[in-house]
């Protein structure tokens, strides 16, 4: 007769726990670069965003919540970043 395993470390729960731990460990590696890139392109003032726009060879600035991003819009910003 096979012993019945019960408790928090049953076989299915063990794999779920390992999967969750792996996801938690690697999630920052998958999401950090895009999020950080966006945050580095956000400025407190419109003037600072416009200065960055000049460096990227685009014009203007657009609001993103209470912050500002360089270029006329997000599409123009992505194009400028690809060309830079």
C-alpha positions in Angstrom: 0.0 0.0 0.0 1.4 3.4 -1.0 1.5 5.9 1.9 -0.7 9.0 1.4 1.2 12.3 1.5 -0.7 15.1 2.9 0.1 18.6 4.1 1.5 21.7 2.4 4.1 19.9 0.4 2.0 17.5 -1.6 3.5 16.7 -5.0 1.3 19.2 -7.0 1.8 21.9 -4.3 5.5 21.4 -4.4 5.7 22.0 -8.2 3.4 25.0 -7.8 5.7 26.4 -5.1 8.8 25.9 -7.2 7.2 27.4 -10.3 6.1 30.5 -8.3 9.6 30.9 -6.8 11.2 30.6 -10.2 8.8 33.2 -11.7 9.4 35.6 -8.8 13.2 35.2 -9.2 13.2 35.8 -13.0 10.4 38.3 -13.4 12.6 41.3 -12.7 14.9 40.2 -15.5 12.1 40.1 -18.0 10.4 43.4 -17.0 13.0 45.7 -15.6 14.8 46.8 -18.8 11.6 48.1 -20.5 10.3 49.7 -17.3 13.6 51.3 -16.5 14.0 52.6 -20.1 10.7 54.3 -19.8 11.4 55.7 -16.4 14.7 57.2 -17.5 12.9 59.0 -20.3 10.5 60.7 -17.9 11.1 64.2 -16.6 9.5 66.4 -13.9 9.4 69.4 -16.2 8.4 70.0 -19.8 11.6 72.0 -20.3 13.8 69.0 -19.2 11.9 66.7 -21.6 12.4 69.2 -24.4 16.1 69.3 -23.8 16.2 65.5 -24.1 14.1 65.7 -27.2 16.8 68.0 -28.8 19.5 65.4 -27.9 17.3 62.7 -29.6 16.8 65.0 -32.6 13.0 65.2 -32.2 10.9 68.1 -31.2 8.5 68.8 -28.3 7.4 67.0 -25.2 4.2 65.2 -24.2 2.7 64.6 -20.8 2.5 61.1 -19.2 0.5 61.5 -16.1 2.3 64.2 -14.0 5.6 63.7 -15.8 6.9 64.7 -19.2 8.5 62.6 -22.0 10.6 63.9 -24.9 9.3 64.2 -28.6 5.8 65.1 -29.8 4.3 61.7 -28.8 5.3 58.2 -27.8 5.5 57.0 -31.4 8.0 59.8 -32.3 10.0 59.0 -29.1 10.3 55.3 -30.0 11.4 56.2 -33.5 14.0 58.6 -32.1 15.3 56.0 -29.7 15.7 53.5 -32.5 17.7 56.0 -34.5 19.9 57.1 -31.6 
